[in-house]
Amino acid sequence: MEIRKLQKVGSSTLSVSLPSAWAAAQGLHRGALVQLVEDGRALRVIPIVGGAVPVSKETRYLILADECRSAHVLSRAIISAYVLGRDHMLVRSRVRLKADQVEAVRRTAKRLIGVGIMQEDADEIVLQCSIESQRYPVDALFKRLYNLSATTITDSLEALRTRDAKLAQVAATREEDSDSIYWLIMRQILSAQTDEAVRPLVGIKSRADVSGYSIIAADLERIGDHTRHLAAAAAWLIENDIKIPGAIQSALRSYALEVGEIFQSAMLALLSRELEKAVDAVERAGKLRDREEGLVLSALTGLQNPDAVVRLRRAIEGLVHTTEACRSIAIIAFSRHQSEPTRFMRPLEAGK
């Protein structure tokens, strides 16, 4: 800790010099820019990397609809702007916006949390995002993603058991909600990476956590995709009145429930610091892999309908990939919590 005296510059400005060693380590020199962020009674001095001035949240971004060769590309451009933290977006065409472009903008805006259409003209649509970062801590969003996918697994199994195609169809639609939350998570993570003041608001302790959080978010988004395959397969099998032999259905149910328990353990390790659960998830994921081949062989030999075999195979693959993503989450969770003293690791006291 170092104490420095404030100096008066001019009639009303106070200044304090920065330690030369720290300034050199940050690459600061005369004329360099820094950002001052209030944090309670503290005032943080944050170097602006590369001398770039932070972009104001009031900056408007123009999305050129004519340069997007399809409505899908236009939708991806809007999503990218959202993830990058753009609050004001203008989708503009040199002439009239096409019907499919307008529909793409409307549909995309509905899927982005906090985004609304503020103005719509023949050649321009104005989008605005209004999100208070502190309302969406990353861990809470992770939990929401987990709940969506875990419920999809249980509902898919229940649909197969009760032959309820509607339940399976509803389960499959949850993947759209997962995408919306994933995009919001990435927006929060990228904001925390570029603005240190945002980190405590979204529950990220340091920049070192950003890469791990990004991987976890991607894993959870992929799990949403994979569990949708399970639900879609269940819906197809029921709608086409495919009779699954009891042994195969029982084996699939047992496998899926095991995946669900591994998923739960990985998330408990991540969100509740139950680190033993991380070890448990990794070990069980390794053992479960050995059961995949037998389950696939049962499907190949027990079902006569080739299309049914394909659907069931896709569902099994989705569960396998879900297990791999859970293993990744568990490993990162275990490592992440070791940055602070735990029962597994702590700093060695002097003289011991």
Protein Blocks (a to p, Z undefined) as FASTA:
>chain_A
ZZdddddehjlbccddddfklmmmnopaehiacddddehjbccddddehhiacddfkbcc
dddfklpmbfklmmmmmmmmmmnopabdcdddfbdcdfklmmmmmmmmmmpghiacfbdc
fkbccddddddfklmcfklmmmmmmmmmmmmmmmmmmmmmnopaklmmmmmmmmmmmmmm
mmmmmmmmmmmmmmmklmmmnopabfklmmmmmmmmmmmmmmmmmmmmmmmmmmmmmmno
pacdfklmmmmmmmmmmmmmmmmmmmmmmmnopaklmmmmmmmmmmmmmmmmmmmmmmmm
mpmblklmmmmmmmmmmmmmmmmmmmmmmmmmmmmmmmpccfkbccddehZZ
